């Protein structure tokens, strides 16, 4: 249901899968990773805005996608 994908990064010598996060789950943010706003998820939310479920899930859990290591 989301356009944001998890990415693997080498953090402290260990391969780590970093998940996207959103407004509902900000505790999922990894401080050693740079995130960007997922434009695709915003567009998806706008297209399906009448359904209410898609925007809540998309922006609530997948708004920020991992891009690179700091």
Secondary structure by P-SEA (a helix, b strand, c coil): cccbbbbbbbccccbbbbbbbcccccccccccbbbbccaaaaaaaaaacccaaaaaaacccccccccccc
